[in-house]
Amino acid sequence: MDTPPFSIATYSRELFTTLSRKNPEIAGRYRPFMDHLETHLFPVHDHLPAGFCHGDFHPMNIIWGNTDIRAVIDWEFCGTKPEIYDRPI
């Protein structure tokens, strides 16, 4: 199946729309953050190179050995996402 990459921009907009409908007062408090994301992140986000990502990569989703990583677990959110999604800085 050929699905489009996950878009945090699309997800954030849908989440904010739901929040605005269900709790306009709280949505109003978050409006400045959404405005900032709309101006600075979202215009470039969906044009970033995409690749396969784990989707929930953090230390609790790693099975650790004494000196190395033995396995990565919990692949529930894996899929095509911007490559920076799981990349450590």
C-alpha positions in Angstrom: 0.0 0.0 0.0 1.3 3.4 -1.0 0.3 5.8 1.8 1.5 9.4 2.0 4.1 10.2 4.8 2.8 11.2 8.2 2.4 15.0 8.4 2.7 16.6 11.8 1.3 19.7 10.2 -1.9 17.9 9.1 -2.2 16.1 12.4 -1.7 19.3 14.4 -4.3 21.2 12.3 -6.9 18.4 12.8 -6.2 18.2 16.5 -6.5 22.0 16.9 -9.7 22.1 15.0 -11.2 19.4 17.3 -9.9 21.3 20.4 -11.4 24.6 19.0 -14.7 22.9 18.6 -14.7 21.1 22.0 -13.0 23.7 24.2 -12.6 27.1 22.5 -11.2 28.7 25.7 -8.2 26.3 25.8 -7.8 26.5 22.0 -7.5 30.3 22.4 -4.6 29.8 24.8 -2.8 27.6 22.2 -3.5 29.8 19.2 -0.2 31.7 19.4 1.7 28.3 19.3 -0.3 27.2 16.2 0.3 30.6 14.6 4.0 30.2 15.1 4.0 26.6 13.7 2.0 27.8 10.7 4.5 30.5 10.0 7.8 28.8 10.7 7.5 25.0 10.6 4.5 23.8 8.5 5.6 25.6 5.3 8.7 23.5 5.1 7.8 20.3 7.0 6.0 18.4 4.3 8.9 19.1 1.9 11.5 17.4 4.1 13.0 14.1 2.9 10.9 11.2 4.1 11.9 7.7 5.1 10.9 4.7 7.2 10.8 5.8 10.9 10.0 4.0 14.2 7.6 6.7 15.2 8.0 6.4 19.0 11.8 6.1 19.5 12.9 6.6 23.1 14.8 4.6 25.8 11.8 2.8 27.1 11.2 1.3 23.7 14.7 -0.2 23.6 15.8 -3.5 25.0 19.3 -2.8 26.4 22.2 -5.1 26.7 25.2 -4.4 28.9 27.0 -2.4 26.3 24.6 -2.2 23.3 21.1 -2.1 22.0 19.6 -5.6 21.7 16.3 -4.7 20.1 13.8 -1.9 19.4 10.2 -2.6 20.4 6.8 -1.0 20.1 6.5 -0.3 16.4 2.9 0.8 16.6 3.6 4.3 15.1 6.1 3.2 12.5 5.8 4.3 8.9 7.0 6.9 6.4 7.7 10.2 8.1 10.2 13.0 7.6 13.6 11.6 8.2 14.2 14.0 11.1 11.3 12.4 13.0 13.5 9.8 14.7 16.9 11.2 14.1 18.9 12.2 17.2 20.5 15.6 17.1 
